[in-house]
Amino acid sequence: MTHRNLIATPHSVQNRLTRDLIFLVLILITLFIIFSYSYVKQIQNNITQAIINSSEKMVIDKNHRIFDPISNNLTLSRKWAELEALTPEKQQIFNKRFIPILETLPQISSVIIASSNGSDYYFSRQGDNWVSRYTPANEKKSNNTMAQWQLWSSNNKSLKKWQQSTDYRAIDRPWHALGLSTDSKTPIKWTAPYLFYTQQTPGITGVTSWKNSNNEQFILAFDVTLTDIAKTLSDIHISDMDIAYLITPEGKVILPPQENSPQLAGSASHGLLYTPSKNDNNYIIFDAVNDWLAKESQPNHITSFSRNGKLWWYKVFSLGTYHNSIYASIIVPEKELLDIISDNIMFILIGIAVLLGLAFAMSYFLVKKYAHQLKDVPKTSILAQDFNNEIYHLLRQGESETLEFKSTMRKNLKTGKNGKEIEIAWLKGLVGFMNTHGGILLIGVDDDANILGLDNDEFDNEDKILLHFKNLLSQHIGLEFSNNINLIINQIDGKTILVIECERSNRPVFLYHKNNEEFYIRSGPASVKLSVSKVLNYVAQRY
């Protein structure tokens, strides 16, 4: 048996059913992949935001627990200092008031009282005792100013006095001018983070001020070191890998004390106030800060950056009303997709089951739909593997709108000669099939369904038959319609016949003969030629 596709095999209803089912399955698989990916990504985002928001709440709550008492005591201390007409010279009275405060609020590292002209009194803890420094006003910055130092016992007794020259001036410190600017609307202000002069540790200073009866203005300042607070925040964890740290609006990082500190500006033993450069990659913190500065992001927005192929999310936010000059930040690594899938495997399995059920239901619907159509669809192809039975079935049916018999391919049996009219006759049938519903042409079978074979056409071999057919197709119809035609050459009852399967065309097909274009359709067992007007109407309705 010779089975030749000129270019492609025509599609049957069964083919379309198979195609549609495959298409349906692919759509459902695609939908499931899109749904699963969206679901997992949404979980990723939810987990990240939940960790960041929970960590942010813990940091802010911790910060309020630290700073609320400081601000309250600063307010009360200002009222007390105003009533006592306190000045930098009333040192023992000052000590008596602030030793209990420093003992109960260890986050306050030192207390300062200063006048508007620059004299100040500094008081801080030193081991089990206390140390103070009185610096007179210094109009011109020089090393000739003598600071008076004292060591105090825990019960406010002077243990030791000494003097030391210094270039320190209170009016040069960040808190002095800020303190003078406080008023009734903003009685307390906080400096931006800076390095404390005496302790050389990063911190911020809360200031307030008042005027005495002589209209002299005085400043009360609480120094709060940030390194211990930074250490406290770095110990806050919601997940295994989230990181919390302090940062200034300018991008300076407050690093807690650490044993293995990098060689950066500052002191490893007292903490660091450090601005990472673009080349710093020692810490994931520096990557986040550099990304934040590069994007010029505003606080309270969650954003991301990549490090070593892994995605990290972070949020920079203000720590609250008392000190908007300092921010905190949370960094969280994106949770791995495999971990999320593992955690949600039951939900995903349920989703797969639902989609499979949907696929089954839709497949059942398609099968029923096409099964109904299969009963009414004319036969336009045969099963080549069951050739004999298929041909006998067609012969029993007889010629119809989709089936035609031709005794020969080119030989006129009446004259015994090859005739063009014989070829044109069955070519009309092919055109009619392609313009209507498709069909099958059997060559080598007469009108009464008797099998004659192709011997009368006197072809040398099967290849000559196929070549002759191709030439006729090219000359009278066009090779572009080869897609709609399939040829089968096989023997039945010892005789060779040619089966031409025609698929309906999705565009008009014309027969070219004697410089004319003719349009045929099938009507019953005959091919009917249409006039020009009828062709236009038929094409308009069909295509």
KOLDOPA-375308 format. One record per atom (N, C-alpha, C): x, y, z. Coordinates in steps of 0.2 Angstrom, whole numbers, plus 5000, padded with zeros to 4 digits. Each point is the difference from the previous one (the first is absolute). Example, Ala and Ser with C-alpha at 12.3 -4.5 7.8 and 13.67 -1.06 7.14 Angstrom:
2
506649725039
499650065000
500450065000
499850054996
500450065001
499650055003
***
This chain:
543
500449945000
499650065000
500450065000
499950054996
500350065000
499650065002
500250035006
499650055003
500450075000
499850044995
500450064999
499650065003
500350055004
499850065001
500350054996
499650044996
500450054996
500350055004
499750025005
500450045005
499749985007
499450005002
499849985006
499349965000
499949965006
499449965000
499450045002
499549994997
499450045002
499749995007
499750055003
499849995007
499349975000
499849955004
499449985001
499750025006
499349995001
499750025007
500449975006
500249934999
500449975005
500750045001
500350034995
500650035001
499850075004
499550034998
499850065003
499949995008
499649945001
499949995007
500649995004
500549964997
500649995003
500450065002
500050054994
500350065001
499750045005
499350015001
499750045005
500149975007
500149935000
500149985007
500750015002
500550004996
500750025001
500050075002
499750044996
500050075001
499750025007
499449965002
499750015006
500549995006
500349944999
500549985005
500650055001
500250024994
500650055001
499750075003
499450024998
499750065004
500049995007
499749945002
499949995007
500749995004
500549974997
500750005003
500350075000
499950044995
500250075000
499750045006
499349995000
499750045005
500249975007
500149945001
500349985006
500650025002
500550004995
500750035001
499950075002
499650044996
499950075002
499750015007
499549965001
499750015007
500549985006
500349954999
500549975005
500650065001
500250024994
500650055001
499750065003
499450034998
499750065003
499949995008
499749945001
499949985007
500650005004
500549974998
500749995004
500350075000
500050044995
500350075000
499650045005
499349995000
499650045005
500249985007
500149935001
500249985007
500750035002
500450004995
500750035001
499950075002
499650044997
499950075002
499750015006
499549965002
499750005006
500449985006
500449954999
500549985005
500550065001
500350024995
500550065001
499750065003
499450024998
499750065003
499849985007
499849945002
499849995007
500650005004
500649974998
500650005004
500250075001
500050044994
500250075001
499650045004
499350004999
499650045005
500049985007
500049935001
500149985007
500650025003
500650004997
500650025002
500050085001
499750034996
499950075000
499750025007
499449975001
499650015006
500449995006
500449945000
500449995006
500550055001
500450024995
500550055000
499750075003
499450024997
499750065003
499850005007
499749945002
499849995007
500650005004
500549974998
500650005004
500350075001
500050034994
500250075000
499650055005
499449995000
499650045004
500149985008
500149945001
500149985007
500750035002
500550014996
500650035001
499950085001
499750034995
500050075000
499550045004
499449975000
499550035004
500250025007
500349965004
500250025007
500550064999
500549994995
500550065000
499650064998
499650014996
499650064998
499650025006
499749965004
499650025005
500450035006
500649975001
500550025005
500350074998
500150014993
500350064998
499550065001
499449984999
499550055001
499950025008
500049955004
499950015007
500750045003
500649984997
500650035002
500050074998
499850024995
500050074998
499650045004
499449985002
499650035005
500350015007
500349955002
500450005006
500650055000
500450004994
500550045000
499850074999
499550024997
499750065000
499850035007
499749965004
499850025006
500650015005
500549964999
500650005004
500550054998
499850044994
500550054997
500649964999
500049944997
500749975000
500450034995
500750005001
500550024995
500649955000
500450014996
500649954999
500450005007
500050055003
500450015006
499749975007
499449984999
499749965006
500049934999
500649985001
500249934998
499749955005
500150015006
499849945005
499250005000
499750054999
499350005000
499849964993
500350014995
499949974994
500149935000
500649985003
500149935001
499549965004
499850035006
499549975004
499349994996
499850044995
499449994997
500149944994
500650004997
500149964994
500349935001
500349995006
500349935002
499449955000
499450015003
499549955000
499749994993
500050054996
499849994993
500549964996
500650015000
500549974996
500049925003
499949995006
500049935003
499449964997
499450045000
499449964998
499950004992
500450044996
499950004993
500750004997
500349945000
500749994998
500150024992
499550004996
500150024993
500250085000
499950045005
500250065000
500850005002
500450024996
500749995002
500350065004
499750064999
500250065003
499550055000
500150055004
499550065001
500450065000
499850054996
500350074999
499650055002
500250055003
499750075001
500550054997
499750044996
500450054997
499650074999
500450055001
499750074999
500150024993
499650054998
500050034993
500750024998
500450035005
500750024998
500549954999
499949945002
500449944998
500349975006
499950025007
500249965005
499649945001
500349945002
499649945001
500349965006
499549965002
500249955005
499849934997
500549955000
499949944997
500049955006
499549955000
500049955006
499949934997
500449955002
499949934997
500349955005
499849944999
500249955004
500749984998
500449975005
500749974999
500049945004
499949944998
500049945004
499550015006
500249995006
499650015006
499950075002
500450054997
500050075002
499750044995
500150075001
499750044995
500650054998
500050034994
500550054998
499650064997
500350065001
499750064998
500650044997
499750054995
500550054997
499650065000
500450055002
499750075000
500450044995
499750034995
500450034995
499750084999
500450045002
499850075000
499950024992
499750064999
499850024994
500750024996
500149984994
500650014996
499850044994
500150065000
499850044994
500449984993
500649995001
500549984995
500249935001
499949964995
500249935000
500849995001
500249975005
500749995002
500149955005
500749985000
500149955005
500250025007
499950075001
500250035006
499450005005
499449984998
499449995005
500249955005
499950015006
500149955005
499349975003
499949944998
499449965003
500249975006
499550015005
500149985007
499649935001
500449955001
499749935001
500049985007
499449965001
500049985007
499749925000
500349965005
499749945001
499650005006
499349974999
499650005005
499849935002
499949995007
499849945003
499249994998
499849935002
499349994998
499550045005
500350025005
499550055005
500250074999
500350024994
500050074998
500650045004
500549965002
500650035004
500650014995
500350065000
500550014995
500749965002
500249964996
500649955001
500650034997
500050034995
500650034997
499950064995
500450045000
500050064995
500650014996
499950024994
500650014996
499850054994
500550034997
499850044994
500449974994
499750024994
500349984994
499850054994
500550024996
499950044995
499649974994
499650044997
499549974995
499950054995
499849974994
499750054994
499349995000
499749965004
499349995000
499650065002
499550024996
499550055001
499349984999
499650015005
499349985000
499650024994
500250074998
499650034995
500249974993
500549965000
500149964993
499749935000
499749985005
499749935000
499350014997
499849944996
499450004996
499350025005
500149985006
499450015004
499950075003
500550045000
500050075003
499550044996
500150014994
499650054996
499349974999
499949935000
499449975000
499650015006
500350005006
499750025006
499750075001
500450044997
499850075000
499450014996
499849964995
499550014996
499349975003
500149965005
499349975003
499650065002
499349985000
499550055003
499449965003
499550045001
499449975003
499749954996
500050014993
499749964995
500449935000
500750015000
500449944999
500550005006
499849985006
500450015006
500649955000
500049954996
500549955000
500249994992
500750004999
500249984993
500649955001
500149974994
500549955000
500550014995
500649995001
500550014995
500149944995
500350014994
500149954996
500649965003
500149934999
500649975003
500650034998
500550005005
500750025000
500449975005
500750014999
500449975005
500150055006
499849975006
500150045006
500750025001
500250065003
500650035000
500449965005
499849985006
500449975005
500049935000
499449974998
500049925000
500249974993
500050054995
500149974993
499649944998
499450015002
499549954998
499450034996
499749974995
499550034997
499350005004
499750065000
499450015004
499650064997
499450015004
499650064998
499950035007
499850075000
499950045006
499450034999
499649995006
499350035001
500150075004
499850054997
500150075004
499350035001
500150045005
499450055002
500350065003
499750055001
500350075002
499450045004
500350045004
499650055004
500350065001
499750055002
500350075002
499950025007
500550025004
499950025007
499750075000
500050035006
499750065001
500450064997
500649994999
500450054996
500049994993
499649964997
499949984993
500649974997
500449975004
500549964998
499849934998
500249974994
499749944998
500549945002
499849955002
500449945002
499749944996
500549954999
499849944996
500149945005
499549955000
500149945003
500049944994
500649965001
500149954994
500149935003
499649954997
500149935002
500449974994
500649975001
500349964995
499849935000
499849974995
499849934999
500449974995
500449955002
500449964996
499649954996
500250004993
499649964996
500349934999
500649985002
500349944999
499649945004
499950025006
499649945004
499350004997
499750054998
499350004996
500149964994
500550014996
500149974994
500149925001
500449985006
500149935001
499349975002
499650045004
499349985002
499649984994
500050054995
499649994994
500349944996
500649995000
500349954996
499849935002
499850005007
499849935003
499349994999
499650044996
499349994999
500049964994
499649945000
500049964995
499349974999
499650004995
499449974999
500149934996
500550004995
500249944997
500849995001
500249954997
500749985001
500550054997
499850044995
500550044997
499950074999
499550035003
499850075000
500550045004
500150064997
500650045004
499650075001
500150025006
499850075002
500650045002
500050074997
500650045002
499850075000
500450055003
499850075000
500450034994
499750064997
500250034995
499850085000
500450044998
499850075000
499750024993
499650054999
499750024994
500650014994
500650015002
500550014995
500349944998
499849945004
500349944998
500649975004
500150045006
500549975004
499749955005
500449945000
499849945004
500350015007
499649985005
500250005007
500149925001
500749985000
500149935001
500149995008
499849955003
500149985007
500749985001
500250005006
500749985002
500149934998
500649984997
500149944998
500749985000
500249945001
500749985001
500450004994
499749974994
500350004994
499850064995
500150065002
499750054996
500550014994
499750024994
500450024995
500450075001
500550014996
500450065001
499650064998
499650035003
499650054998
500150065005
499750064998
500150065004
499549995006
500450015006
499649995007
500449955004
499649985005
500349955005
499649945000
500449945000
499749945000
499749985007
500350035005
499849995007
499450045002
500050064997
499450045001
499550014995
500049964995
499650004994
500250054995
499650004994
500250044994
499550044998
500150064997
499650044996
500350004993
499849974996
500349984994
499650014993
500350044995
499650004994
500349964995
499749944998
500349954995
500150044994
500649984996
500150024994
499749954995
500150024993
499749954995
500449945000
500650005002
500449945000
500049955006
499650035005
499949965006
499649944999
500249945001
499649944999
500149955006
500350035006
500149965006
499449975003
499550045000
499349985003
499450014995
499649965002
499350004996
499750075002
500150035006
499850065001
500250064996
500749994998
500250064995
499749994993
499949944998
499649994994
499350045000
499749995005
499350035001
500150075000
500450035004
500150075001
500250034993
500549974996
500250034994
499450004995
499649945000
499450004996
499550055001
499950015007
499550055002
500250074998
500750025000
500250064998
500050014993
500249954996
500050004993
499350014997
499549975003
499350014998
499750065002
500350045005
499750065003
499349985003
500049955003
499349975002
499850045007
499450015000
499750035006
499949955006
500050025006
499849955005
499349974999
499949945004
499449965000
499849974994
500549994995
499849964994
500549945000
499649944999
500449944999
500349994993
500649995000
500349994993
500649945001
500349994994
500449945000
500750014997
500549965001
500650004996
500249935000
500549984995
500349944999
500749995003
500249955003
500749995003
500149934999
500649984996
500249944998
499449954998
499650034995
499549964997
499449995005
500050035006
499449995004
499650075001
499450005000
499650065001
499950025007
500150065002
499950025007
499550065000
499650015005
499550055000
500150045007
499950074999
500250045006
499550065001
499950025005
499650065002
500450055004
500050064999
500350055004
499450045003
500050025006
499450035003
500350045006
499650055002
500150055005
499849965007
500450025005
499949975006
499550035005
499750064998
499550035004
500050075001
499650035004
499950075001
500650035003
500349975004
500550035004
500750014997
500149964995
500750014996
499949984993
499750044996
499949994993
500750004996
500550035003
500650004997
500449945000
499749945002
500349945000
499549954997
500249954996
499649954997
500349935003
499549954998
500349935001
499849974994
500349944998
499849964994
500049935002
499649964996
499949935001
500249974993
500549955000
500149964994
499849935001
499749974994
499749945001
500249964993
500349945000
500149964994
499349984997
500049994994
499349984997
500049925001
499549985003
499949935001
500049964994
500449945000
500149964994
499349974998
499950004993
499449974997
499949935002
500549965001
499949935002
499849995007
500250055004
499849995007
499250025000
499850054996
499350025000
499649944997
500249974995
499649954997
500049945005
500549995004
500049945005
499550025005
500050065002
499550025005
499350004998
499950014994
499350004997
499849944995
500449955001
499949944996
499349984999
499650005006
499349975000
499650054996
500150065001
499550054996
500249994992
500649994999
500249994992
499749944998
500049945004
499849944998
499250014999
499750035004
499350014999
499850044994
500550054998
499950044994
500149964994
500549955000
500149954995
499349964999
499849975005
499449965000
499450044997
499950065002
499450044997
500150014993
500650024997
500250014993
499949934996
500249955003
499949934997
499349994999
499650015005
499349995000
499750054994
500250065000
499750044995
500249984993
500649974999
500349984994
499549944998
499949955005
499649954998
499350024998
499750045003
499350034999
500050034993
500550044998
500050034994
500149954994
500549965002
500149944995
499449964998
499649995005
499449964999
499550044996
500050065001
499550054996
500250004993
500750004999
500250014993
499949934996
500149945004
499949944997
499349994998
499550025004
499349994999
499850054994
500350065000
499950044994
500249984994
500649974999
500349984994
499749934998
499849965005
499749944999
499350014996
499750055002
499350014997
500250034993
500550044999
500250024993
500249944996
500449965003
500349944996
499449964996
499450005003
499549964997
499850034993
500050075000
499850044994
500550024995
500649995002
500650034996
500149954994
500050024994
500149964994
500749975001
500149944997
500749975000
500450034995
500650035002
500450034995
500749975000
500149945004
500749975000
499949935002
500449954999
500049935002
500649995004
499949945003
500549975005
500549964995
500650024999
500449974995
500249935002
500049995007
500249935003
499449954999
499450024998
499449964999
499850014993
500450014995
499950024994
499449964997
500049944999
499549964997
499350015003
499949995006
499450015003
499750074999
500550055000
499850074999
499750014993
500449974995
499850014993
499349964999
499949945002
499449964999
499450045003
500150045006
499550045003
499850054996
500550044997
499950054995
499649984994
500249944997
499749974994
499249995002
499949975006
499349995001
499650065001
500350065002
499650065001
499850034993
500549994995
499850034994
500250085000
500050034994
500250074999
499550045004
500350065002
499650045004
500450075000
499750055004
500350065001
500850005001
500249955004
500749995002
500349944998
499749974995
500349944997
499950004992
500549994996
500049994993
500449954997
499849964995
500449954997
500250024993
500649984998
500250024993
500449934998
499849984994
500349944997
500750014999
500250054997
500750014998
500350075002
500650015000
500350065001
500150054994
500149964994
500250044994
499749974994
499849935000
499849964994
499350014999
499850024994
499349994998
499949934997
499649975004
499949924999
499649994993
499650054998
499650004994
500450004994
500550055000
500550014994
500649965001
500249985006
500649975001
500650045000
499950075001
500550055000
500050045006
500650035002
500050045005
499650074998
499650025005
499650064998
500050055006
500150074998
500050055005
499450015003
499449984997
499350005003
500049965006
500349945000
500049955005
500350035006
500650044999
500450035006
499650055003
499750054996
499650055002
499449985004
499749944998
499449985003
500149995008
500649965001
500149985007
500350065004
500450054996
500250065003
499450055003
499550004996
499450035002
499749985007
500149935001
499849975006
500450025006
500750014999
500450025005
499850075002
499950044995
499950075001
499350015004
499549964998
499450005003
500049975008
500449955001
500149985007
500350055004
500650044998
500350055004
499650065001
499550014995
499650065001
499449995004
499949935002
499449985004
500149975006
500049945001
500149965006
500649965000
500450004995
500549954999
499749934998
500549954998
499749944997
500649954998
499849954997
500449954998
499949984993
500550004996
500049984993
500349934999
499749954997
500349944999
500149994992
500650004998
500249994993
500249934999
499649974995
500149924999
499449975002
499450035001
499449985001
499450034996
499649964997
499550034995
499450025004
499550034996
499450035003
499649955004
500149934998
499649955004
500449975005
500550035002
500449985006
500449934998
500149994994
500549954998
500750025000
500449965003
500750015000
500449984994
500250054996
500349994994
500850015000
500250045005
500850015001
500250054995
500750015001
500350064996
500449974994
499949934998
500449984995
499850034993
499450024999
499850034994
500450074999
500250035005
500450064999
500749994998
500349945000
500649984997
500650055003
500050015007
500650035003
500549955001
500650024999
500649955001
500149985008
499850045004
500149985007
499650055005
500049995006
499650055004
500350075001
500650004999
500350075000
499850044995
499949974994
499750044994
499350025001
499649965004
499350025001
500050065005
500550005005
500050065005
500350064996
500449994996
500350064996
499550034995
499649964997
499550024996
499550045004
499849975005
499550045004
500250075003
500750005002
500350065002
500050054994
500149984994
500150054995
499350034998
499549955000
499350034999
499750045006
500249995006
499850045005
500350075000
500750004998
500350074999
499750044994
499949964995
499750034993
499350035001
499649965003
499350025000
499750025007
500349995005
499750025007
500550055004
500649975000
500650045004
500349965005
500650005001
500449965005
499950025007
499750065000
499950035007
499449965004
499649974996
499549965003
500249925001
500749995000
500249935001
499949995008
500050055004
499849985007
499349975001
499650014995
499349975001
499949934997
500649984997
499949934997
500549955002
499749945000
500549945002
499849954995
500649964998
499949954995
500249935003
499649954999
500149935002
500049964994
500549964998
500049954994
500149935004
499549964998
500049935003
499649954996
500149945001
499749954996
499449975004
499449984997
499549975003
499749954994
499949945002
499849954996
500549994994
500650015001
500650004996
500050054995
499650065001
500150054995
500250075004
500450044997
500250065003
499550064999
499950035005
499550064999
500450065004
499750064998
500350065003
499450035004
500250015007
499550045004
500250075001
499650054999
500250075001
499550035005
500350015006
499750035005
500050085000
499450035000
500050075000
499750035006
500450055003
499750045006
499750064997
499550025004
499750074998
500550065001
500050044995
500550065000
499750065003
500550045003
499750065004
500150064995
500049994994
500050054995
499749974993
499850044996
499749984994
500549964995
499849954997
500449964996
499750004992
500450024996
499850014993
500349944995
499749984995
500249964995
500350044994
500650004998
500350044994
500049954994
499650024995
500049964994
499850044994
500450004995
499950044994
499950075001
500550035004
500050075002
499450025004
499649955003
499450025004
500149985007
499750045004
500049985007
499349985002
499949935002
499349985002
500049985007
499450015003
499949995007
499549945001
500149955003
499649945001
499849995007
499449975002
499949985006
499649934999
500049965006
499649944999
499350015002
499649974996
499349995001
499749934999
499949975005
499949925000
500649974997
499949954995
500649974997
500350034994
499950074999
500250034994
500450075003
500550024995
500350065001
499750054996
499750065003
499650054996
500450065000
500050034993
500450064999
499550065002
500350055003
499650065002
500250064996
499550044998
500150064997
500450055004
500350054997
500450055004
499650035005
499350024999
499650035005
499949955006
499949944998
499949955006
500649985003
500650014997
500649995003
500150055005
499950064999
500150065004
499649995006
499449984999
499549995006
500249945004
500249954997
500249945004
500650015004
500550034997
500650025003
499950055006
499650054999
499850045005
499749975006
499649954999
499649975006
500549945003
500449974996
500449955003
500650025003
500450054997
500650025003
500050075004
***
